[in-house]
Amino acid sequence: MGRTKTNISQENRTPDDHSVGEDVQLDLFVPLETPDWPVKDDVSSMEYPLFSLSKNKDLRIRTYSRAGRFIKIIPSVVGAATVFDKDLLIYAVSQIVKGKAMGIETSRRVRVDVTPFLRGTNRSTGGKAYERVIDMCTRLRSTTLVTNVKSTEEEATEGFGLIDDFKVTQRTRSGKGALEVEITISEWLYRATMAYDVLTLHPDYFKLRQPLERRLAELARKHCGDKSYWKINIDLLREKSGSVQSARRFKQELKDIIELNRLPSYRVALDEAVRPNDVVFFTKDHRKLFAELRNQEVSAWIQRLL
């Protein structure tokens, strides 16, 4: 794939290209490219359903509210950012955390070399993949969040895009795809990243192809933590996942995911002996799980489910 350097001016940029003005230009953080990098996800987007689970254009306005915290997700005409679009934010956050740990000065503005990004997130490196990166940036730029969920200690109702802007700095030879982009993540996300309000995801997260699988993997990682299992009511899980399916269809998809058993680090079980049903996430660390079996009451319950 040929590399064509492209400098996009304010006057000549296309509708897909957004850049910050000269008066607010941020220093550029250029990650050190390495084949392996710790996958970091910010805690707030793991807890709250910010990203669409739809594989089609999603124009719905969604609102999630619990315990005095709310998030309203407002898409543009190009559709809401999806759980797969989120990979670009995960990549940026991971690189910032790695840079900070190495003592490198970081910034909200991050250069992304697209080929390593595609490979690192288990994507194809075919020609269309480079075009899809621009679509991904466009949805992230144009999806608006309005929330009072605080990042670090700052609390206020804020409205912002998932990224502030992006700029294609190198295009493919056809001119349709991006070989290199610069993105500016939101101040909200950057504050959380700099405060290490992040958790590590298993790299096999990127191998999950179903949106709900990815969302369940995030929720399990967030709530299981160092525990051996986490139990949640199925109706609350549907709400926390961001699913807009009916209860019946959600339960069926959940059963399919349980059958496939592809979530890294966790198994999922459905406890239909209670109404409404409970969904239970178990660690795949057998030593940790077997420690729970010392409690005979828990032991019988776990064995019944598994």
C-alpha positions in Angstrom: 0.0 0.0 0.0 1.6 3.3 -1.1 2.0 6.2 1.3 1.0 9.7 0.1 1.7 12.5 2.5 -1.4 14.7 2.7 -1.5 18.1 4.4 -5.1 19.2 4.7 -5.6 22.9 5.1 -8.6 24.6 6.8 -9.7 25.7 3.3 -9.3 22.5 1.4 -10.3 19.8 3.9 -13.1 17.5 3.1 -16.2 17.0 5.3 -14.5 13.9 6.8 -11.5 15.9 8.0 -11.7 18.0 11.2 -8.7 19.9 12.7 -8.3 22.2 15.6 -7.7 25.9 15.0 -4.3 27.4 15.4 -5.2 29.2 18.5 -6.0 25.9 20.4 -3.5 23.6 18.7 -2.3 21.0 21.2 1.1 19.4 21.2 1.1 16.1 19.4 1.7 12.9 21.3 3.5 10.3 19.0 3.3 6.8 20.6 6.3 4.5 20.4 5.2 1.8 18.1 5.6 -1.7 19.6 3.9 -4.9 18.5 2.6 -5.6 22.0 0.9 -3.0 24.2 -1.2 -3.3 27.4 -4.9 -2.9 26.5 -6.4 -0.2 28.7 -10.1 0.8 28.9 -11.4 3.7 30.9 -13.7 2.8 33.8 -16.6 5.1 32.9 -17.1 3.8 29.4 -16.9 0.3 30.8 -19.6 1.1 33.4 -21.9 3.1 31.2 -23.4 2.2 27.8 -21.9 4.9 25.7 -21.5 3.0 22.5 -24.1 1.6 20.1 -24.4 -2.2 19.8 -25.9 -1.9 16.4 -24.0 -3.0 13.3 -26.3 -0.7 11.2 -26.5 3.0 11.3 -28.0 3.9 14.7 -29.8 7.3 14.8 -31.5 6.7 18.2 -31.0 9.1 21.1 -30.3 6.9 24.1 -30.4 7.8 27.8 -29.0 5.9 30.8 -29.7 6.9 34.3 -28.8 5.3 37.7 -28.1 6.5 41.2 -28.1 10.1 40.3 -25.8 9.7 37.3 -27.0 10.1 33.7 -25.6 9.9 30.2 -27.4 11.0 27.1 -26.0 9.8 23.8 -26.9 11.9 20.8 -25.9 10.7 17.3 -25.5 12.7 14.2 -26.9 11.9 10.7 -23.9 9.5 10.2 -25.0 7.4 13.1 -23.8 6.8 16.7 -20.3 5.6 17.5 -20.3 1.9 17.9 -18.6 -0.5 20.3 -16.2 -1.3 17.5 -15.4 2.4 16.9 -14.4 2.5 20.5 -11.3 0.5 19.6 -9.7 3.7 18.4 -10.2 5.3 21.9 -8.9 2.2 23.6 -5.8 2.3 21.4 -5.2 6.0 22.2 -5.8 5.6 25.9 -3.5 2.5 26.0 -0.7 4.4 24.3 -1.1 7.4 26.6 -1.0 5.2 29.7 2.1 3.4 28.3 3.8 6.7 27.4 3.1 8.2 30.9 4.5 5.0 32.6 7.7 5.5 30.5 8.0 9.1 31.6 7.1 10.5 28.1 5.1 13.7 27.9 1.7 13.0 26.6 -1.2 15.0 25.1 -4.9 14.7 24.2 -3.8 14.9 20.6 -2.5 11.5 19.5 -1.0 10.3 16.2 -2.3 6.9 15.1 -0.4 5.0 12.6 -3.3 3.0 11.1 -1.6 -0.2 10.1 -0.3 -1.0 13.7 -3.7 0.0 15.0 -5.5 -2.4 12.6 -3.2 -5.2 13.5 -3.2 -4.5 17.2 -7.0 -4.6 17.3 -7.3 -7.8 15.2 -8.6 -6.1 12.1 -8.0 -6.8 8.4 -5.3 -4.7 6.7 -7.1 -4.8 3.4 -7.7 -1.6 1.5 -11.3 -1.0 2.8 -10.1 -1.1 6.4 -8.2 2.2 5.8 -11.4 3.8 4.5 -13.4 2.5 7.5 -11.0 4.3 9.9 -12.2 7.6 8.5 -15.8 6.5 9.0 -14.9 5.5 12.6 -13.3 8.9 13.3 -16.4 10.7 11.8 -18.8 8.8 14.1 -16.6 9.4 17.2 -16.4 13.1 16.3 -20.1 13.6 15.7 -21.6 11.6 18.6 -22.3 13.9 21.5 -22.5 12.9 25.1 -24.3 15.0 27.7 -23.5 13.7 31.2 -22.9 14.4 34.9 -20.7 11.4 35.3 -17.4 12.7 36.7 -14.0 11.8 35.5 -11.6 11.9 38.4 -12.8 14.4 41.1 -14.4 16.9 38.7 -18.2 16.8 38.6 -20.4 18.9 36.3 -22.9 18.4 33.5 -20.9 18.4 30.3 -21.6 18.0 26.7 -18.8 16.9 24.3 -17.9 14.6 21.4 -16.2 11.3 21.9 -13.2 13.0 20.1 -12.8 16.7 19.7 -11.5 16.5 16.1 -9.4 14.4 13.8 -7.1 15.1 10.9 -6.0 12.7 8.1 -2.3 13.3 7.7 -1.4 10.5 5.4 -3.8 8.9 2.8 -3.6 5.7 0.8 -2.6 6.0 -2.8 -6.3 5.9 -3.9 -6.9 8.9 -1.6 -9.9 7.2 0.0 -8.3 5.7 3.1 -6.2 6.9 6.0 -2.7 5.6 6.7 -2.2 8.0 9.5 -4.6 10.2 11.5 -4.3 12.6 14.4 -7.2 12.5 16.9 -7.9 14.7 19.9 -9.6 12.8 22.7 -12.1 14.6 24.9 -10.8 16.4 28.1 -13.2 14.1 30.0 -11.5 11.0 28.8 -8.0 12.4 29.1 -8.6 13.4 32.7 -9.5 9.8 33.5 -6.6 8.4 31.6 -4.0 10.7 33.3 -5.5 9.7 36.7 -5.1 6.0 35.7 -8.9 5.5 36.0 -8.5 2.6 33.7 -8.5 -1.2 33.7 -6.6 -3.7 31.7 -8.5 -5.8 29.1 -7.5 -9.2 27.8 -6.1 -8.7 24.2 -8.5 -11.3 23.0 -11.3 -8.7 23.6 -10.5 -7.6 20.0 -11.3 -11.1 18.7 -14.9 -10.8 19.8 -17.1 -10.2 16.7 -20.5 -9.7 18.3 -21.2 -6.3 19.9 -23.0 -7.7 22.9 -20.1 -10.1 23.6 -17.7 -7.1 23.7 -20.0 -5.2 26.1 -20.4 -8.2 28.4 -16.6 -8.6 28.4 -16.3 -5.0 29.5 -18.9 -5.3 32.2 -17.4 -8.5 33.5 -14.0 -7.0 33.8 -15.3 -3.9 35.5 -17.5 -5.7 38.1 -15.7 -9.0 38.7 -12.4 -7.3 39.3 -10.5 -9.6 41.7 -13.6 -11.5 42.6 -14.4 -15.0 41.4 -17.9 -14.2 40.2 -20.4 -11.4 39.7 -24.2 -11.8 39.7 -26.6 -9.3 38.1 -30.4 -9.3 37.3 -30.9 -9.9 33.6 -33.1 -6.9 33.2 -30.5 -4.6 34.8 -27.8 -6.3 32.6 -29.9 -5.5 29.5 -30.1 -1.9 30.6 -26.4 -1.6 31.5 -25.3 -3.2 28.2 -27.1 -0.6 26.2 -29.1 -3.2 24.3 -32.3 -1.9 22.7 -33.6 -5.5 22.0 -36.7 -6.8 23.6 -36.2 -8.8 26.8 -36.9 -12.1 24.9 -34.4 -11.4 22.1 -31.8 -10.2 24.6 -32.2 -13.4 26.6 -31.8 -15.6 23.5 -28.7 -13.7 22.3 -27.3 -14.1 25.8 -27.9 -17.9 25.7 -26.1 -18.0 22.3 -23.1 -16.2 23.9 -23.1 -18.6 26.8 -23.1 -21.5 24.4 -20.1 -20.1 22.4 -18.2 -19.3 25.6 -15.8 -17.0 23.9 -15.4 -14.2 26.5 -11.8 -14.0 27.6 -11.2 -14.5 31.3 -14.9 -15.2 32.1 -17.6 -17.7 31.7 -21.3 -16.7 31.7 -24.2 -18.7 33.2 -27.9 -18.0 33.3 -29.8 -18.8 36.6 -33.3 -19.5 35.5 -34.3 -20.9 38.9 -35.0 -17.3 40.0 -37.5 -14.7 38.6 -36.4 -12.6 37.0 -33.3 -14.6 36.0 -29.9 -13.8 37.2 -26.8 -13.7 34.9 -23.6 -14.9 36.6 -20.1 -14.2 35.3 -17.4 -16.6 36.6 -13.6 -16.2 36.4 -11.9 -18.8 34.2 -9.1 -18.8 36.8 -10.0 -22.2 38.3 -7.8 -21.7 41.4 -9.7 -18.6 42.3 -13.1 -20.2 41.6 -12.3 -23.3 43.5 -11.4 -21.2 46.5 -15.1 -20.2 46.6 -16.1 -23.8 46.7 -15.0 -24.0 50.3 -18.3 -22.3 51.1 -20.7 -25.3 50.6 -23.7 -23.1 49.9 -21.9 -21.2 47.2 -20.4 -24.5 46.0 -23.7 -26.1 45.3 -25.0 -23.0 43.5 -21.9 -22.7 41.3 -22.0 -26.4 40.4 -25.6 -26.2 39.5 -25.0 -23.3 37.2 -21.9 -24.8 35.5 
